[in-house]
Amino acid sequence: MLDKILSYFILGIGLYSAIFAPEDMLGAILLIGGLILVRLCEIEKNLGDKVIFKKRVKKDDVSSS
């Protein structure tokens, strides 16, 4: 949750800098970086809901002692 708040904060700073100080490239860099971070947070949330790799366990592999 904190990473999402931080990414939106960076996005907001970048948007503010891009609007009120367009001669600086820092605003554009922060804006693009914030957009990338927001997208990565959404991808991470979506991947967390799904199980990508399942460990296959064969029933014959169970060792009895």
C-alpha positions in Angstrom: 0.0 0.0 0.0 2.9 2.3 0.8 4.4 1.8 -2.6 1.2 2.8 -4.3 0.9 6.0 -2.2 4.6 6.8 -3.0 4.1 6.2 -6.7 1.0 8.5 -6.8 2.9 11.1 -4.8 5.7 11.0 -7.4 3.2 11.2 -10.2 1.6 14.2 -8.6 4.9 16.0 -8.1 5.8 15.3 -11.7 2.4 16.5 -13.0 2.7 19.7 -10.9 6.3 20.3 -12.2 5.3 19.6 -15.8 2.4 22.1 -15.6 4.0 25.0 -13.6 7.7 24.6 -14.7 7.6 23.2 -18.3 11.2 24.4 -19.0 12.5 21.8 -16.5 12.9 18.2 -17.7 12.6 17.1 -14.1 8.8 17.4 -14.2 8.6 15.2 -17.3 11.0 12.6 -15.8 9.0 12.4 -12.6 5.7 12.2 -14.5 6.9 9.3 -16.6 8.5 7.6 -13.6 5.3 8.0 -11.6 3.3 6.5 -14.4 5.6 3.6 -14.6 5.5 3.0 -10.9 1.7 3.1 -10.8 1.6 0.6 -13.6 4.1 -1.7 -11.9 2.0 -1.6 -8.7 -1.1 -2.6 -10.7 0.8 -5.5 -12.4 2.1 -6.6 -9.0 -1.4 -6.6 -7.5 -2.7 -8.6 -10.4 0.1 -11.1 -10.2 -0.4 -11.5 -6.5 -3.9 -12.7 -7.1 -2.9 -15.5 -9.5 -0.7 -18.4 -8.9 1.8 -18.5 -11.8 4.0 -21.5 -10.9 2.5 -24.5 -9.3 4.8 -27.1 -7.9 3.9 -30.4 -9.4 4.0 -33.3 -7.0 3.5 -36.8 -8.2 1.7 -39.2 -5.9 4.4 -41.9 -6.5 7.2 -39.6 -5.3 6.0 -39.7 -1.7 8.6 -41.5 0.2 7.5 -43.8 3.0 9.9 -44.6 5.8 
